[in-house]
Amino acid sequence: MSRILREGRLSPARKDVIEFTSSIKDDVKLSSAVVQINIAHVVMLTEKKIIKPSDGAKLLQALSEDLKVKLDASSEDVHMAIEEAVLEKTGSEIGGNLHIAKSRNDQVATAIRIALRNQLLDLMSCLTDLQESLAQLSENHLKTVILAYTHLQPAQPVTFAHYLLSRFDAIDRDLQRLQNLYARVNLCPMGAGALATTSFPIDRKRVCSLLGFDSLLENSIDAVGSRDFILETNAVLTLIAVNLSQIAEDLVIWSSPDFGVLELPDDFTSTSSMMPQKKNPEVPEVIRARAGHVLGDFVASAATMKNMPSTYNLDFQEVTPKLWSALGNVKSSVIILAKLIPNLKVTSDTSTKASTNFVAATELANILVRKYTVPFRSAHKIVGSLVKSLLPKKLTLANVTPEYLREIAKSSTGIEFSIDARDLESLLTPLKIVESHKVKGGPAPSEVKRALLARKKGLAAAKHRISKLVRHLKEAESNLKRVAKSLSQREIRGDTKLKNGKLEVQ
């Protein structure tokens, strides 16, 4: 434990206990955020005249310069490491006041939120890149027919563009969840102290504003004792991981010779050390596996937190690494998938597969209902009986004549009709079947083209929203630096001016 905390109530700590409880190895991600928090806190303390302007200036100078922070287990965590570095620069008379009216409890909760909100915005941007890849590839395949599967059995023909947009839409919901989550992450716990705020007349809203937060996390116990924002983040990351894993699974299955729907680019695959003919889909396989790690991180976080009493407990320290781990796995998977998608090639011979797998059967039943007034359940039975009769003979719908279908209909349902041969011929071209599915959200090229244009507009709007959030944080960070610099320099010149208790920056 830091020597700062071992010179009062407690005797020196055991080295093995220090190493066991230290979070320093995981605190690197928080170091920049902790410095920002300290700068904002000192600005507020100075403006509120809780510390002398000269002391505030010296603290801000120390924090704004390159600190030699010793990030090892002897400092226990990044918060104490930064305080020790400031003490070395300013001495105990001045540096000893850095921690007035704050605790590591409110500081760590704030630091995680600062680091997390940047990571969330970065992930949102990566997801829009993946959506862009899907949309661009869709434009090239508006009339490329593939077979869609249910239960891994050939079901109905669709276009590859229609499939790609289905993945676009799933990712869009992930993006919406992240945007909603961001609003709950971007709340400021600072000023909550250890759990009951402080008797010093601090201005929590000022620190909140300086750090670029939207609002305060008001209740002090809730502020230091809640990590539901981490659980919610891990839950959203798990949903994203599930979507990514399903895409990866499709790529693995569809690129296998037995399915032969897609070919993966060479530079995203590998071969066997023994079998030279192999082309192994290693990138999708790793994405699929890492999705499992993300789910595990969520479960581990929830299991850790479910039995904790209120306010702060050091168990929290074990939860935060699960957050960074899940974020890292999801982000890297999104980035590599966005690079893989544009290089996919459709290789399936849909016409032959469609014929041998009877994927036009549903449309034949629809024709019987629509043009020949056969009840749907009867039409379903007739077509099912037809397929059953063709399979042993190794025949397809291409071999069916109006007479043969009439005999099947009469024997299976007692219904008599005479189908036009042209209706049977229409079933032999998968694209024609797809083109007839013009219902909103369907696979008809005209409908997919409309949907694609709408998705691209939505994507542009999403990118604009993300850019606006990024810009807000950058402006807040620049303002904090300006205020800190002006406050320290004006104190040196002796012309510090405050308006309504806050520093005026010219």
N, C-alpha and C positions, 0 to 999 in steps of 0.2 A: 504494500500500500504506500501511496505517496507520503513522503516525510512530513508534508504540510499537515496531514491528518493524523500523524502518529506522534505529535509533540504535545498533545494535550491529554485526552481521556485514555488513550490506548498506549500500551508498550509496543516496541517494534514487532512487526509481523514476521511470521515464518516465510522463508523464501518459497517453499513449495506451495503454501497457501496463496501467496501473491501470484504465482504463476497459474494456479488453478482458477482463481477468480478474476484474473485480469482480462479485459476485453480489448486490450491495446492492438492486438493483431487485426481485429475487425473494425477498429476505429479510424483507419486511414481515410475511409470514405467520408467521415464526418469532420475532419480537421478544418477544412475550409469553412464549413458551416459554423463551427464552434467559434472561429475567429470572427466571423460576421456578427454572430450573436453577441460576443463580448464588446465589439465596437459599438453596436447599436445600444447595448446596455449602458456603456460608459457615456455615450452621448446623452442618453436620457438622464443618468445620474447627475451629469454636469448641468444640464438644462434645468433640472429640478433643484439644483444647489444642494444635493445630498452629499456630493464631494466637491472639493475646491476646484475652480476652473483650471488652476495650474496643475493640479494632480490629474484632472481629466485629460488635459492636453498631453501630459507625459505618458499616460496610459495609452492614449490613442496613437501617439507616435510609436510606442513600442509594438502595439498591435498592427499598425499599418506597415511597419518595416518587416524585413525578412526575419521571422522568429526562428531561432535554433531550437526546435521542439524535439525533445528526446522521446521518441515513441518506442518505449520498451516497457517491460512488465513492472519495473521499479516505479513508474508513474501511475500505475493502476489503470488509468484510462486517458483518453485524449483531453478531457476537460482539465484534469490535474496537470497533465504534461504542458498544456498551453499556459496555465496559471504559473507553473514553475518557471517557464521561459520568460514570462513577463516580469516575475519577481527578480530574476537574474539581471534584467535590464534596468529595472526601476528601483530596486531595493524594497524592503518590507514596508517601509513607511508609506510608500505610494502604492506599490503592487499589492500590498495586503488588503487594499480596499476594492480590488477588482471584483471580488465575490460578494460585495454588499448587496443585499436584497435579492439574491438569486441562489438557486441550488443546482446541483447536477441533475436533479430530478426534472425540473422544468427545462433545463438547458438541453439535456439529451433528447427529450421528447420533441423539442423544437428543432434540434439539429437533424434528427431523422426525417422530420417533415420537410426541411429545406432540401436535404439531399434527395429525398424521394420524389419531391415534386419535379425536380430537374430530370430525374430518371424517367418519370412518367411521361413528361413532354417529349423526351427523346424516343421513348418507345412508341408514342402516338405517331411521331414522324416516321418511324420505321414501318409501322403498320400501313400508313398511307403510301409508302413506297411499294409495299407488297400489293396493295390494292391497285396501284398504278400499273404494276407488272401484269396483274390479272386482266385489267381492263384493256391494256394494249394488245395482249395476246388474243383476247376475245374478238377484237376488231378483225383479226386475220382468219377467224374461224366461224363466222356467222352462218356459213352453209356447210361446215364440216360435220358430217353426221357420225356419231359414235353410238354404241349401245349402252344404255343405262341399265344398271343391275339392281335387283332387290334380292336379298338372301344370297347374294353372289350368283344369282341365276339371271340370264339375259331377260330383260323385261320389255323396255320400249326404246325406240330410237329417239335421240335428242341431238342437239348440236353441241360441239365441244365448247362453243362460246356460252351456251346456256349453263353448262356445268361450271365453267370458270366464274360466271356471275353468281352462281349459288355460293361459291366460296368467298367471293367479294362481299356478298351480303352478310355472311356469318362474321367475317372480320369487321364489317361495319358496325355490327352490334357490339363486338369487343371494343371497338373504338369509342362508341357511345358510353359503354360502361366505364372506360377509363376517364372520359371527360366528366362524367357524373362523380366518379370517385375523387378526381382531382379537387373538386370543390370542397370535399370533406377533409382532404389532406391539407389543403392550404389554409389552415386555421392555426393561430399562434398560441401556444401554451405559456410563453414567457411571462413572468410575474406571478406565476402560481407558487413559486418557491418550492419547498420540500413537499407541501400539501395544503398549506393554509395561507398563502400569500405572504405578506410582510407588514410590519408596522411602519416601515419607511413610506413616505408619500410618493411612491413611484407612479409613472404614467405608462400603463400597459399598452394603451392604444398607440402611443408614440413608438414604442419598440416594434409593435405589430406592423405599423406603417413603414418604418425604416427597413424592415426585413421583407417587405413586399407581400405580406399575408393579406388575405381578403378580409379577415375578421379575427376576433379573439375566440379561443376556446375558453369560455368564461369561467365556469366553476373550477376552482383550484384543484379539488380532489379528482375531478374528471380529467383535468388537463394533464396531471402527472401520472394518473393511474390507468388511463385508457390506451390500449393498443389495438382497438378494434379497426383502426385505419390500416394497420398492418395485416390483420386477418382479412379485411375486405380486399386489400390489394392482392394478397396471395390467392384469395378466392377468384378474383377477376383474372389473375395470371393463370390460374388453373383452367378456367374456361377457354382462355386463349390457347393454352397448351393443348387442350382437347381438340380444338379446331385444327391446330397445326398438325397434330398427330393423325387426325383423320385424312387431311390432305396427303400427308406422308404415306399413309397406308394405301390410299388410292394409287399413288405413284409406284409404290412397291408392287402392288398386285397388277396394275395395268401395264407395267413395263415388263412383266414376266412373259416369256414366250407363249405360255399356255393361254394368256389373255391377249397379248399382242396389240393392245390399244395404243400405247405410247412408247416412245424411245427416249430415254434420259440422255442428256449430253455426256460425252465421254469424260469431260473434266469434273463431273460430279459423281463419277462411279469408280469402281476398282475392278480388278480381275482376281482370279484365284491364284494362289501360289503353286497349285498343282494342276488345275484344270484350265487350260488356255482359252477355252471357248466362253468362259464365264464373263458376264458383265453385271457386277453386283451393285445394287442400289444403296450404297453405304450412307450417303447423305440423308435420304429420307429415313433410313433405319435409325440413325443417331437422333434425328429430330423426334422420332417416335419414342425412343428410349428416354430422352431428356424430358419429355412431357411427363413421364412417370416420376422423375425427380421433382418436378414442380408440384405435382400432386402430393408427393411425400413431404415437401416443405410446408405445404398448407396443413396437412394433417398433424405434423410435428408441432407447428405453431399453435394450432387450436388445442392440442393435447397439453401443451405446456401451460397455456393460459387459463384453461377451464377451471382449475382448482386454486387460483391465486386469490388471496383476499384483496380488498380495495386498497387504493393508493399505490405506492411504489414498492416493488420487490425486485431483487436482482435476477429473478427468473427472466425478466424482460430482456436481459442481456443476451440470453440464449435464443431469443426469438428473432432479433434483428438480423443475424447472419442468414437465417432462412429467407428473409425478404430479399437480401442482395443476391443470394444464390438463385432464387426463382426468377428474379429480374434478369440476371445474366443469362440463364438458360433460355428464357423466352426471347429476349432481344437477339441473341446470336442465332437462334433458329429462324426468327423472322427475317433477319438480314440475309442469311444464306438462301432461304427459300425465295426471297425476292429476286435473287440473282439466278436461281435455277429456272424459275417459271418461264421466263422469256425464251429459253432454249429448248423447251419441250417440242417434240414432233409427234404428230398423230400418224400412226402406221397401220391402223386397222383397215382391213378390207370389209367395210360394213355391209355391202350388198350380199356377199356370200354368207356372212355370219347372220345377217338378219333373216335370210331365207331359211337356213338350216336350223335356226333357233326359234322360228315362228314368232318373231317380235311384232309382226303385223297382225297377230291374232286379235288383239284388243280392238284394233281399227276395223277389222272384219265384223266383229260383234257390233260395233257402233254403226256400221253401214246397214246391217240387218235391222237394227232398231230404227235408224233415221229414215231409210228409204223403203223398207219393206214391212214396217209396223210390227216387227216381231218384239215381244216383251223382252226386256234386257236379260232377265234370268234364263229365258228360253234361248236367247241368242248366245249367251254364255255357255249353255249346255251344248248347243249345236256345234259351236266352234271347238269346244273342248273335245267333243266326240270326233270331230273332224281330225284334229291333231292326233288323237289316239289312234285313229285308223291309218294315218299316214306314216307314223313312226316305224312300225314293223316293216313296212315296205320301203323304208328309206326314201320317202318322197317328201316334197315340200309344198308350200302353198302355190308355187309356180305350176305344179302338176294338177291342181284342182280345176275341174270344169264346172260350169253351172249345173250340169246334170248330176255330177257326183255329189255336189253340195246339197242339191235337192233331195237326193236319196238319204244322205246322212241326216238332214233335218227331219224328214218324215219318219225315219226309223228311231230317232232319239227323242223327238218331242211330238210327233204326229202333225207338225205344222208343214204346210205345203206352200212353196213360193218358187219363183224362177228368177235368179239373180242375173243381172246384166253382166256379160263377160268383161265389159270395160271396168266394172267395179272391182272385179278380181284382179285385173291388170294393174289397177292403181295401187294395189298393195305391194307390188314388186319393186317399187322405187322408194327406199326409206325417206329420201328428202321430201317427196310429195306428202308422205304421212306427217312428217315434222311440220311442213308448211301449213297443214290443215289445223294445227294446234295453236290457234291465234288468240286464245283466251289470255287475258292479262296475266303475266307471269309465266306464260307457256314458252315452249322452245322454238316456235315459228321464227325464222330469221327476222321478219319485220318487227315482231314483238321484242326479240332480244336486242335489236338495234335501238328501239325506243328506250328500253330499259338501260342499255349501256350509256346512252346520252344523258339520261337522268342521273345515273350513278356517277358519271364524270363531273357533272355539275355539283353533286353532293360532295364529291371528293375535293373539288376546288374550295368549297365552303369550309370543309373540315380543316384543310391546310391553312386557310385564312384564320380560323379560330385558334389553331395551335400557334401560329406565328404571333398572334396578338398576345397570347399568354406568355410566350417566350419573351416577347418585347417588354411586357410589364415587369417581369423579373429582372431583366437586364437594366431597365430604367431604375428600378428600386436599388439594385446593387450599385449603380453609378451614383445615385443620389446619396446613398450611405457613405460612399467614399468621399464625395464632395463635402458633405456635412462634417465628417470626421476631420478631413484635411483643413477645412476652414476654421473649425473650432480650435484645433491645436495651433494653427498658425496665428490666428487672431489673439489667442492667449499669449503667445510669445511676444506679439506686438503690443499687447495690452489694450486692444480695441474690440473685445468681444461684445457683440450686440445680440440681445435676445428680444424677440417679439412674442408676447403671449406665452412666455416661458420656453420658447423654442428658438433655435439658432436660425438667423436669417442668412441665407446663402445668396450672395449677389450674382 
